Amino acid sequence: MRNSDVSDSEPVLNVSNLSIGYKTRRGMIQAVRDVSFQIRRGETLGIVGESGCGKSTVAFGIVDFLGSNGSITDGSVRFEGDELVGRSRKTLSRLRGDRIAMVYQDPMAALNPTVRIGEQLAEVLVCHRRISRAEAWERAIEMLKRVHMPDPENMMTRHTHQISGGQQQRVVIAMAMLNHPALLIMDEPTTALDVTVEATVLDLVAELKNEFNTGILFISHNLGVVARISDRVCVMYAGQVVEQGPVGDLFKRPSHPYTQGLMRCVPRLGTDKADSRLHPIRGRVPQPANRPEDACIFAPRCDYATDRCTTSWPGLTGISPDHVSRCFYARDIFEKNIDRMPPKREPVGPGRTGADTAAPLLRLENLRVYYEQKSASFKNLIGLGKPKFVKAVDEVSLEITKGRTLGIVGESGCGKSSLVRGIIGLEEITGGKAEFLNLDISQSVEHRAVSVIKEMQMVFQNPDATLNPAYPVGRQIARPIRRFGTVPKDQVRAEVIRLLRAVRLPPAYYGRYPRQLSGGEKQRVGIARALASQPDMVLCDEPVSALDVSVQAAVLNLLLEIQREMDTTLIFIAHDLSVVRFFSDEIAVMYLGQIMETGPAETIYAPPYHPYTEALLSAVPIPDPDAEQKNIRLSGNVPSALSPPSGCRFHTRCPRRNLLPDEGKICETERPPWRKVGGGHRILCHLPLDELKEIESVISAA
C-alpha cells in the first residue's frame, strides 16, 4: 500500500502554520494551532489522536465547513498551488465534490434516505461536469463497478435503507471518486464497520488511490488502520502536531511521549492478560480554553516532563529529513531508543490457565432466540399466513465457570447481542435450556426472581442511552443498591462512594450529572452501577468500542482489576479481535446465530482455524506497518437470519470449501460435525482436522 513514487511530486495540498478558532462568549478560542503538513498525489497522510485533538477540525477547515462561529485565524491552505484561505464560498463550493471530496464516518450523513442511490450519484456529475443525466447514470454504474459493488445496475434503483452499512460506505466512496478528485478527505470512514467490511473498504481505498493517483487525508483513532493505509503519519494532540513522519519510522521508533503512550494503549493480537498489561495515558485532553500558550501542552500527562516543559513551548525538532517531533527530548528519545514505560505491574487478569474444573456458573444448551417477522400481506391480515421467524440465535451451547471471561466475536448480525440479551432476560428465549447458578433462566427478566436479577448485570455500549441526564450519578448508582438491599439504608452513600473509588472516580463525582462527564467517565459510572448489586456475572456488550484507545485501555484494566478482586464472571462482546484476545479466557466465534468455533483464547488465535475465524483474523488491522497478513476477504454479505442457508451456514461465503470433494457440495446439504482439537477447542466444519491443521498462520510477522 506504500507509494514510493510520490516524494518528488508537487504537493496537491500544502497546509502551513494553520490555526483555527471559534468565537464564544469567552472570546476567540483556539482549537487548532500552528499545524503544517503536505500531501502529494498518490500519497496517504494518516492523522491520529484522541477525541478533541483537532483532527476533524483541520479537515473541515480545509474545505470551510467550520460553521458560523469558526474561522481560520492564521496560516495558509494551498490546494494545487492556489490559496484557499479567504476564497469565496462559491469558489469553494465548486471545488467540494469535484477536485476535493470527503467521506464521512457515517454514510447516512452524506446520503439522502428519500432519494434513490442512482439519482444521488448522477447529481454529482450533472452538477460539476454539466453532462446529460443519461450519461451521468452510466458513469455512476461504472464507478459502482470500480468499487466492487454487487449488481450495480440494480443498486442504482435502491434507497439507502435497502443496503448494508458497508455498501452504503462504498456508495459514498464512489460518489467521492466520480469526478476523479485530486484530494480525498476521509474522516473515520471505517469506525462503524465490521472488521471484515473495514478490511475490504481499506483495500478499496488503496486500489482507488493507485488508480486515480489521488492524495488522501485519512483521519482515524485506530492505529492499526493508520498503519495499514498510510504512507506518512501526523500525530495530533490538543490542536497541535506533536509528531510527523513516514509510517515505518513513526511506528518503529516514535520520538514523542504522546505517540509512545498511544502505542502502549493498544493490545497486540498475540498478547493476553496473563502476561501483559495495557498502559493508558493518565489524565485527559485539555479543553481548548484551558491550553497553555507558553508551555508544552502534553506536560501534565508526560512521563518525561521537567520544569523546562512547564515554562517553554517546544518547537518541532528534526529527527530525520522527513520526521519531526514537538518535544525538547525528542532526539534523545529517538537516538537512544528511550521508552519510559510505566513501572512494571502484575498482570491484571485472574492469571488462571487451562480449563476450569469447577461447575459451570452459566450453562446454555441448544439455546434459541427467534423474533417473529410481521408481514402486512393479505393472508396474514386475515389470519391465514404462516409466521416467519428471524433466527437470531439458533441452537447455541456454551458453558462458563466462575471468575472466567468468555469473549464473543463475529460480524454484525451474527447474534452476539441477541445471545447476551436472551441470557439477561431482555429478549424472550424461544427454546433450549439456560441455567444460571443451577436455576432456570429461560423466562424474561420481569418473570425472574429478584435474587437472580441481582446476580446478573449488564454494561452497555452507549452509556448515554442508559444514564438519566436528569439525575446525578450518585443517585443512579444508589438505586440498584436500594433495590437489592446490598447494604443497610444508612450505608448507601458510603457504598456509592466505595464503588466510585473502585472505578477510579473521586467521591466528588457523586453529585455530578452525566453531561459533566467524559465518555470514559460515563462508562465507568455504568460499570459502577452494574457492580452495585455485587453480581456474580457481568455481561459487557461492546463496552469500549466507542472510546479512545487510552480510555479503552483504562476501562479494560479496570474491568480486569475488578474481576480479580471480586472473582466476577464476565461475558465480553467486542468487534476488535485484539481486545477480545487480550481480555478473554475463552472465546466463541459466532456466525449467523450459531457458534462456529470455541475454546481457550490462545487456541482460537493459532491454527487450526475455522475458515470464518481465519477470515476474521486476516482482516484485523495491526499497528505495525511491516506485519504480513494473509489477504482473505469474504465475498457477499451475511445472509438473512430469516432464511439462513442450509447445511453449513457459512458455506455461501467460505473461501475453503473448494478443498472438499465436489467443491464442497456436502456443505450445502449437511450440518457440519464438531471437530475436537483438544483442551476444549472445537471447530464446526466439514473439513477434516488434518486439513485444518495444514492452514498456515494468518499473521506471519507482527
Backbone hydrogen bonds, N-H to C=O, Kabsch-Sander energy under -0.5 kcal/mol:
donor,donor_aa,acceptor,acceptor_aa,energy
4,S,2,R,-0.6
6,V,3,N,-0.6
9,S,6,V,-1.2
12,V,39,I,-2.3
13,L,39,I,-2.1
14,N,78,R,-2.7
15,V,37,F,-2.8
16,S,14,N,-0.6
16,S,76,S,-2.8
18,L,35,V,-3.0
19,S,74,D,-2.5
20,I,32,V,-1.8
21,G,71,S,-2.5
22,Y,29,I,-2.4
23,K,69,N,-2.7
24,T,27,G,-1.8
27,G,24,T,-1.7
29,I,22,Y,-2.8
31,A,20,I,-2.3
31,A,29,I,-0.7
32,V,20,I,-2.0
33,R,239,G,-3.0
35,V,18,L,-2.4
37,F,15,V,-2.2
39,I,13,L,-2.4
41,R,10,E,-0.7
43,E,40,R,-1.7
45,L,43,E,-0.5
45,L,216,I,-2.9
46,G,44,T,-0.6
46,G,232,R,-2.8
47,I,218,F,-2.7
48,V,234,C,-2.1
53,C,50,E,-1.5
58,V,54,G,-2.0
59,A,55,K,-1.6
60,F,56,S,-2.8
61,G,57,T,-2.1
62,I,58,V,-1.7
63,V,59,A,-1.0
64,D,61,G,-0.7
65,F,60,F,-3.0
70,G,67,G,-0.9
71,S,21,G,-2.3
73,T,19,S,-1.8
73,T,71,S,-0.6
74,D,19,S,-1.4
76,S,16,S,-2.6
78,R,14,N,-2.5
79,F,77,V,-0.5
79,F,82,D,-3.1
80,E,12,V,-2.4
80,E,78,R,-0.5
82,D,79,F,-2.1
84,L,77,V,-3.2
85,V,77,V,-0.5
87,R,84,L,-1.9
92,L,88,S,-2.2
93,S,89,R,-2.5
94,R,90,K,-1.4
95,L,91,T,-1.2
96,R,92,L,-2.6
97,G,100,I,-3.2
98,D,95,L,-2.0
98,D,100,I,-0.6
99,R,95,L,-0.7
100,I,95,L,-2.5
101,A,183,L,-2.3
103,V,185,I,-2.6
109,A,106,D,-2.0
110,A,107,P,-1.5
111,L,107,P,-1.4
115,V,112,N,-1.3
117,I,158,R,-2.9
118,G,156,M,-2.6
120,Q,116,R,-1.8
121,L,117,I,-2.3
122,A,118,G,-2.7
123,E,119,E,-1.8
124,V,120,Q,-0.9
124,V,121,L,-0.6
125,L,121,L,-1.0
126,V,122,A,-2.5
127,C,123,E,-2.5
128,H,124,V,-1.9
129,R,125,L,-2.8
130,R,125,L,-0.6
130,R,126,V,-0.8
131,I,125,L,-0.5
136,A,132,S,-2.4
137,W,133,R,-2.3
138,E,134,A,-1.8
139,R,135,E,-2.4
140,A,136,A,-2.2
141,I,137,W,-1.9
142,E,138,E,-2.0
143,M,139,R,-2.2
144,L,140,A,-2.2
145,K,141,I,-1.8
146,R,142,E,-1.6
147,V,143,M,-1.5
148,H,145,K,-1.7
149,M,144,L,-2.6
155,M,151,D,-2.1
156,M,152,P,-1.7
157,T,154,N,-1.2
158,R,155,M,-1.4
162,Q,159,H,-1.7
163,I,160,T,-1.6
168,Q,164,S,-2.4
169,Q,165,G,-2.1
170,R,166,G,-1.7
171,V,167,Q,-2.2
172,V,168,Q,-2.1
173,I,169,Q,-2.2
174,A,170,R,-2.8
175,M,171,V,-2.6
176,A,172,V,-2.2
177,M,173,I,-1.9
178,L,174,A,-0.9
178,L,175,M,-0.5
180,H,177,M,-2.0
182,A,99,R,-1.4
183,L,99,R,-2.0
184,L,215,G,-2.8
185,I,101,A,-3.1
186,M,184,L,-0.6
186,M,217,L,-3.2
187,D,103,V,-2.8
187,D,185,I,-0.5
188,E,186,M,-0.8
188,E,219,I,-2.2
191,T,188,E,-0.8
193,L,190,T,-1.6
198,E,194,D,-3.2
199,A,195,V,-2.0
200,T,196,T,-1.6
201,V,197,V,-2.5
202,L,198,E,-2.5
203,D,199,A,-2.2
204,L,200,T,-2.1
205,V,201,V,-2.5
206,A,202,L,-2.2
207,E,203,D,-2.2
208,L,204,L,-2.7
209,K,205,V,-2.3
210,N,206,A,-1.9
211,E,207,E,-2.0
212,F,208,L,-2.8
213,N,209,K,-1.4
214,T,209,K,-0.8
215,G,182,A,-2.5
216,I,43,E,-2.9
217,L,184,L,-2.5
218,F,45,L,-2.7
218,F,216,I,-0.6
219,I,186,M,-3.3
219,I,217,L,-0.6
220,S,47,I,-2.2
223,L,221,H,-0.8
226,V,222,N,-2.0
227,A,223,L,-2.4
228,R,224,G,-1.7
229,I,225,V,-2.1
230,S,226,V,-2.1
231,D,44,T,-2.7
232,R,44,T,-1.9
233,V,245,G,-3.0
234,C,46,G,-3.5
235,V,243,E,-3.3
236,M,48,V,-2.9
236,M,234,C,-0.6
237,Y,240,Q,-2.7
239,G,53,C,-1.8
240,Q,237,Y,-1.7
242,V,235,V,-2.6
242,V,240,Q,-0.7
243,E,235,V,-1.3
244,Q,324,V,-2.4
245,G,233,V,-2.1
247,V,231,D,-2.2
250,L,246,P,-2.6
251,F,247,V,-2.0
252,K,248,G,-2.0
253,R,249,D,-2.9
260,Q,256,H,-2.2
261,G,257,P,-2.3
262,L,258,Y,-2.3
263,M,259,T,-2.0
264,R,260,Q,-1.8
265,C,261,G,-0.9
265,C,262,L,-0.7
266,V,262,L,-0.5
266,V,263,M,-0.9
271,T,268,R,-1.7
273,K,582,F,-1.5
275,D,272,D,-1.0
276,S,272,D,-0.8
279,H,264,R,-1.3
290,N,287,Q,-2.1
291,R,288,P,-1.1
296,C,309,C,-2.8
296,C,312,S,-0.6
299,A,296,C,-1.0
301,R,298,F,-1.9
302,C,299,A,-1.4
309,C,306,T,-0.8
310,T,306,T,-0.8
310,T,307,D,-0.8
311,T,307,D,-0.5
311,T,308,R,-1.0
312,S,308,R,-1.5
317,T,325,S,-3.6
319,I,323,H,-3.5
320,S,323,H,-1.6
323,H,320,S,-1.7
324,V,244,Q,-2.8
325,S,317,T,-2.0
326,R,242,V,-3.2
327,C,325,S,-1.3
330,A,327,C,-1.3
333,I,329,Y,-2.5
334,F,330,A,-2.5
335,E,331,R,-3.1
336,K,332,D,-2.4
338,I,333,I,-1.5
341,M,339,D,-2.6
349,G,273,K,-1.1
361,L,400,I,-2.1
362,L,400,I,-2.0
363,R,435,E,-2.7
364,L,398,L,-3.3
365,E,433,K,-2.6
367,L,396,V,-2.7
368,R,431,G,-2.5
369,V,393,V,-2.4
371,Y,390,V,-2.0
373,Q,388,K,-3.7
374,K,372,E,-0.8
381,L,377,S,-2.0
382,I,378,F,-1.7
383,G,380,N,-0.9
384,L,379,K,-3.3
385,G,379,K,-1.1
388,K,373,Q,-0.7
390,V,371,Y,-3.4
391,K,389,F,-0.7
391,K,641,A,-2.6
392,A,369,V,-0.8
392,A,390,V,-1.7
393,V,369,V,-1.8
394,D,593,G,-2.8
395,E,367,L,-0.5
396,V,367,L,-2.0
398,L,364,L,-1.2
400,I,362,L,-2.0
402,K,359,A,-0.5
404,R,401,T,-1.5
406,L,570,L,-2.6
407,G,405,T,-0.6
407,G,586,E,-3.1
408,I,572,F,-2.5
409,V,588,A,-2.1
414,C,411,E,-1.6
419,L,415,G,-2.3
420,V,416,K,-2.1
421,R,417,S,-2.8
422,G,418,S,-1.9
423,I,419,L,-2.1
424,I,420,V,-2.3
425,G,421,R,-0.8
426,L,421,R,-1.9
427,E,421,R,-1.6
429,I,442,S,-0.7
430,T,368,R,-2.3
431,G,368,R,-1.4
433,K,365,E,-2.7
435,E,363,R,-2.8
436,F,439,L,-2.7
437,L,361,L,-2.5
439,L,436,F,-1.6
441,I,434,A,-2.8
445,V,425,G,-2.4
447,H,444,S,-1.8
448,R,445,V,-1.3
452,V,449,A,-0.8
453,I,449,A,-2.0
454,K,450,V,-2.3
455,E,451,S,-0.9
456,M,453,I,-1.3
457,Q,537,M,-2.2
459,V,539,L,-2.9
465,A,462,N,-1.1
466,T,463,P,-1.1
467,L,463,P,-2.0
471,Y,468,N,-1.5
473,V,512,R,-2.9
474,G,510,Y,-2.2
476,Q,472,P,-1.5
477,I,473,V,-2.2
478,A,474,G,-2.0
479,R,475,R,-1.3
481,I,477,I,-0.8
482,R,478,A,-2.4
483,R,479,R,-2.6
484,F,480,P,-2.4
485,G,481,I,-0.8
486,T,481,I,-1.7
491,Q,488,P,-2.1
492,V,489,K,-1.2
495,E,491,Q,-2.1
496,V,492,V,-2.4
497,I,493,R,-2.3
498,R,494,A,-2.0
499,L,495,E,-2.3
500,L,496,V,-2.6
501,R,497,I,-2.3
502,A,498,R,-1.9
503,V,499,L,-1.6
504,R,501,R,-1.6
505,L,500,L,-3.1
509,Y,506,P,-2.0
510,Y,507,P,-2.2
511,G,508,A,-0.9
512,R,509,Y,-1.1
516,Q,513,Y,-2.2
517,L,514,P,-1.8
522,K,518,S,-2.4
523,Q,519,G,-1.9
524,R,520,G,-1.7
525,V,521,E,-2.1
526,G,522,K,-2.3
527,I,523,Q,-2.0
528,A,524,R,-2.6
529,R,525,V,-2.6
530,A,526,G,-1.8
531,L,527,I,-1.7
532,A,528,A,-0.6
532,A,529,R,-0.8
534,Q,531,L,-2.0
536,D,455,E,-0.9
537,M,455,E,-2.1
538,V,569,T,-2.7
539,L,457,Q,-2.7
540,C,538,V,-0.5
540,C,571,I,-3.5
541,D,459,V,-2.6
541,D,539,L,-0.6
542,E,540,C,-0.9
542,E,573,I,-1.6
545,S,542,E,-0.5
547,L,544,V,-1.5
552,Q,548,D,-3.2
553,A,549,V,-2.2
554,A,550,S,-1.9
555,V,551,V,-2.5
556,L,552,Q,-2.5
557,N,553,A,-2.4
558,L,554,A,-2.2
559,L,555,V,-2.6
560,L,556,L,-2.2
561,E,557,N,-2.5
562,I,558,L,-2.6
563,Q,559,L,-2.2
564,R,560,L,-2.2
565,E,561,E,-2.3
566,M,562,I,-2.8
567,D,563,Q,-1.8
569,T,536,D,-2.6
570,L,404,R,-2.4
571,I,538,V,-1.9
572,F,406,L,-3.0
573,I,540,C,-2.9
573,I,571,I,-0.5
574,A,408,I,-1.2
577,L,575,H,-0.8
580,V,576,D,-2.1
581,R,577,L,-2.2
582,F,578,S,-2.1
583,F,579,V,-2.3
584,S,580,V,-2.2
585,D,405,T,-2.3
586,E,405,T,-2.3
587,I,599,G,-2.7
588,A,407,G,-2.9
589,V,597,E,-3.2
590,M,409,V,-3.0
590,M,588,A,-0.6
591,Y,594,Q,-2.8
593,G,414,C,-2.7
594,Q,591,Y,-1.6
596,M,589,V,-3.4
596,M,594,Q,-0.5
597,E,589,V,-1.1
598,T,682,R,-2.1
599,G,587,I,-1.7
601,A,585,D,-2.8
603,T,600,P,-1.2
604,I,600,P,-1.5
605,Y,601,A,-1.3
606,A,603,T,-1.1
609,Y,692,L,-0.5
614,E,610,H,-2.6
615,A,611,P,-1.8
616,L,612,Y,-2.3
617,L,613,T,-2.6
618,S,614,E,-2.0
619,A,615,A,-0.9
619,A,616,L,-0.7
620,V,616,L,-0.5
620,V,617,L,-1.0
624,D,622,I,-2.8
627,A,624,D,-1.8
628,E,701,A,-1.0
629,Q,627,A,-0.6
630,K,698,V,-2.0
632,I,630,K,-1.1
633,R,631,N,-0.6
643,S,640,S,-0.8
648,C,667,C,-3.0
651,H,648,C,-1.7
653,R,650,F,-1.8
654,C,650,F,-0.9
659,L,656,R,-2.0
660,L,657,R,-1.6
663,E,660,L,-0.8
664,G,661,P,-1.2
665,K,661,P,-0.7
665,K,662,D,-0.6
667,C,664,G,-1.2
668,E,664,G,-0.5
668,E,665,K,-1.2
669,T,665,K,-0.7
669,T,666,I,-0.7
670,E,666,I,-2.6
675,R,673,P,-0.5
675,R,683,I,-3.7
676,K,674,W,-0.7
677,V,675,R,-0.7
677,V,681,H,-2.6
678,G,681,H,-1.2
681,H,678,G,-1.3
682,R,598,T,-3.0
682,R,680,G,-0.5
683,I,675,R,-2.1
684,L,596,M,-3.1
685,C,673,P,-1.5
685,C,683,I,-1.1
691,E,688,P,-0.5
692,L,688,P,-2.0
693,K,689,L,-2.2
694,E,690,D,-0.7
695,I,692,L,-1.0
700,S,628,E,-2.2
700,S,698,V,-0.6
701,A,628,E,-0.9
